[in-house]
Amino acid sequence: METKNEPRRRRRRKDPDAVVQDLLRQAAPAAVGCLIEVLEDPSFPIGTRMDCAKEILNRVYGKSAPLAGERERAATFVLEEALRDYAV
């Protein structure tokens, strides 16, 4: 029982962002399980399975930096496609 000399202890409210982050951490194992299930299930389209594989790899190893010259090749390819379409 409280006496007049004892201060009341207030409950601290949790920061809403911290609450959301806690909920997301709790859901993380299920989300990883879902990614793995889709990755291993051949009934899903290959593009979907590749997206799952990329997400898993990015989370484990981080996103990789483009290889030397990769951007230039991509730009060249896009320009070549555009030129082909224009020529037809």
Backbone as numpy.savetxt, mean C-alpha at the origin, in Angstrom:
# Nx Ny Nz CAx CAy CAz Cx Cy Cz
-12.54 5.64 47.56 -13.37 6.82 47.56 -12.50 8.06 47.56
-12.91 9.07 46.85 -12.15 10.29 46.76 -12.37 11.18 47.98
-11.34 11.83 48.37 -11.48 12.84 49.43 -11.29 14.19 48.80
-11.55 15.23 49.56 -11.43 16.59 49.03 -10.00 16.93 48.66
-9.04 16.32 49.31 -7.63 16.64 49.07 -7.05 15.90 47.86
-7.71 14.86 47.40 -7.20 14.09 46.26 -7.75 14.68 44.96
-6.86 14.97 44.02 -7.36 15.50 42.73 -8.03 14.40 41.93
-9.02 14.79 41.18 -9.69 13.84 40.28 -8.77 13.55 39.10
-8.73 12.32 38.73 -7.94 11.94 37.56 -8.84 11.95 36.34
-8.42 12.66 35.36 -9.19 12.73 34.11 -8.69 11.65 33.16
-9.63 11.08 32.49 -9.25 10.13 31.44 -8.81 10.93 30.23
-7.69 10.55 29.70 -7.23 11.20 28.49 -7.92 10.58 27.30
-8.38 11.43 26.45 -8.96 10.93 25.20 -7.83 10.60 24.24
-8.00 9.50 23.57 -6.99 9.12 22.58 -7.15 10.00 21.35
-6.04 10.33 20.78 -6.03 11.09 19.54 -6.77 10.27 18.47
-7.72 10.90 17.75 -8.47 10.13 16.72 -7.57 9.46 15.69
-6.49 10.12 15.33 -5.56 9.51 14.37 -4.91 8.26 14.96
-4.61 8.30 16.24 -4.00 7.14 16.90 -5.00 5.99 16.97
-6.27 6.31 17.17 -7.30 5.27 17.21 -7.40 4.59 15.85
-7.42 5.38 14.80 -7.51 4.83 13.45 -6.27 3.99 13.14
-5.12 4.49 13.53 -3.88 3.75 13.28 -3.88 2.41 14.02
-4.38 2.40 15.24 -4.49 1.15 15.99 -5.41 0.16 15.28
-6.54 0.65 14.78 -7.48 -0.22 14.07 -6.85 -0.80 12.81
-6.13 0.04 12.09 -5.47 -0.43 10.86 -4.39 -1.46 11.17
-3.66 -1.25 12.24 -2.64 -2.24 12.63 -3.28 -3.58 12.95
-4.44 -3.54 13.60 -5.13 -4.78 13.93 -5.62 -5.50 12.68
-5.96 -4.74 11.64 -6.46 -5.33 10.40 -5.33 -5.76 9.46
-4.11 -5.36 9.74 -2.99 -5.63 8.83 -2.79 -7.12 8.54
-2.84 -8.01 9.55 -2.65 -9.44 9.22 -3.71 -9.97 8.25
-4.94 -9.52 8.40 -6.00 -9.96 7.48 -5.75 -9.41 6.07
-5.27 -8.17 5.99 -4.99 -7.57 4.68 -3.86 -8.31 3.98
-2.84 -8.66 4.72 -1.71 -9.41 4.14 -2.20 -10.79 3.68
-3.02 -11.42 4.51 -3.59 -12.72 4.12 -4.39 -12.63 2.84
-5.15 -11.55 2.70 -5.95 -11.35 1.48 -5.04 -11.20 0.26
-3.99 -10.40 0.39 -3.06 -10.24 -0.72 -2.44 -11.57 -1.13
-2.06 -12.37 -0.15 -1.44 -13.66 -0.44 -2.45 -14.61 -1.09
-3.68 -14.61 -0.59 -4.72 -15.48 -1.18 -4.95 -15.15 -2.65
-5.08 -13.85 -2.95 -5.31 -13.44 -4.34 -4.09 -13.78 -5.19
-2.91 -13.52 -4.67 -1.67 -13.82 -5.40 -1.59 -15.28 -5.80
-2.00 -16.17 -4.91 -1.85 -17.60 -5.15 -3.06 -18.24 -5.84
-4.12 -17.50 -6.06 -5.33 -18.06 -6.65 -5.35 -17.82 -8.17
-5.16 -18.88 -8.96 -5.10 -18.70 -10.41 -6.43 -18.28 -11.05
-7.52 -18.28 -10.29 -8.80 -17.85 -10.87 -8.89 -16.33 -10.99
-7.99 -15.60 -10.32 -7.96 -14.14 -10.46 -7.18 -13.77 -11.70
-7.53 -12.65 -12.33 -6.77 -12.21 -13.52 -5.29 -11.99 -13.17
-4.44 -12.23 -14.12 -3.00 -12.11 -13.89 -2.62 -10.70 -13.46
-3.30 -9.70 -13.99 -3.01 -8.31 -13.62 -3.27 -8.06 -12.14
-4.36 -8.61 -11.64 -4.70 -8.47 -10.22 -3.66 -9.17 -9.37
-3.27 -10.36 -9.80 -2.27 -11.12 -9.05 -0.91 -10.40 -9.05
-0.57 -9.79 -10.20 0.68 -9.03 -10.28 0.64 -7.81 -9.36
-0.51 -7.14 -9.29 -0.65 -6.00 -8.38 -0.41 -6.43 -6.94
-0.94 -7.58 -6.57 -0.72 -8.10 -5.21 0.76 -8.39 -4.98
1.39 -9.01 -5.96 2.82 -9.33 -5.84 3.64 -8.05 -5.68
3.33 -7.03 -6.50 4.06 -5.76 -6.40 3.85 -5.12 -5.03
2.63 -5.13 -4.54 2.34 -4.53 -3.24 3.11 -5.23 -2.13
3.13 -6.54 -2.17 3.87 -7.31 -1.16 5.36 -6.97 -1.23
5.92 -7.01 -2.43 7.35 -6.72 -2.59 7.68 -5.29 -2.16
6.83 -4.34 -2.53 7.07 -2.94 -2.15 7.03 -2.76 -0.64
6.14 -3.46 0.03 6.04 -3.34 1.49 7.22 -3.99 2.20
7.73 -5.06 1.62 8.84 -5.76 2.26 10.17 -5.09 1.93
10.39 -4.77 0.66 11.69 -4.26 0.23 11.70 -2.78 -0.11
10.55 -2.15 -0.15 10.46 -0.75 -0.57 10.40 -0.66 -2.08
9.94 0.48 -2.56 9.87 0.66 -4.01 11.27 0.85 -4.55
11.52 0.21 -5.66 12.86 0.30 -6.24 12.98 1.57 -7.07
14.19 2.06 -7.14 14.47 3.22 -7.99 14.53 2.73 -9.43
14.17 3.58 -10.36 14.26 3.17 -11.77 15.70 2.82 -12.13
15.85 1.81 -12.96 17.17 1.42 -13.43 17.70 2.50 -14.37
19.00 2.58 -14.49 19.61 3.58 -15.37 19.08 3.41 -16.78
18.59 4.47 -17.35 18.09 4.44 -18.72 16.65 3.96 -18.85
16.05 3.50 -17.77 14.69 2.96 -17.86 13.69 4.03 -18.27
13.83 5.22 -17.72 12.90 6.31 -18.06 13.03 6.71 -19.52
14.26 6.76 -20.00 14.47 7.15 -21.39 13.83 6.13 -22.34
14.00 4.85 -22.02 13.39 3.80 -22.86 11.88 3.92 -22.84
11.30 4.19 -21.69 9.84 4.32 -21.58 9.36 5.49 -22.42
10.06 6.61 -22.34 9.67 7.79 -23.12 9.80 7.51 -24.60
10.86 6.84 -25.00 11.06 6.50 -26.41 9.95 5.59 -26.90
9.58 4.61 -26.11 8.51 3.68 -26.49 7.20 4.43 -26.70
6.85 5.33 -25.79 5.61 6.09 -25.90 5.63 6.95 -27.15
6.76 7.58 -27.43 6.86 8.40 -28.63 6.76 7.57 -29.89
7.40 6.39 -29.90 7.33 5.52 -31.06 5.89 5.08 -31.32
5.16 4.74 -30.25 3.76 4.34 -30.40 2.93 5.50 -30.96
3.18 6.69 -30.44 2.43 7.85 -30.92 2.73 8.12 -32.38
3.98 7.96 -32.79 4.34 8.17 -34.19 3.67 7.14 -35.09
3.63 5.88 -34.65 2.97 4.83 -35.43 1.49 5.14 -35.61
0.85 5.55 -34.51 -0.57 5.89 -34.58 -0.81 7.08 -35.52
0.09 8.04 -35.48 -0.05 9.24 -36.31 0.13 8.91 -37.78
1.06 7.99 -38.06 1.38 7.65 -39.44 0.26 6.84 -40.10
-0.54 6.18 -39.32 -1.59 5.33 -39.90 -2.80 6.09 -40.29
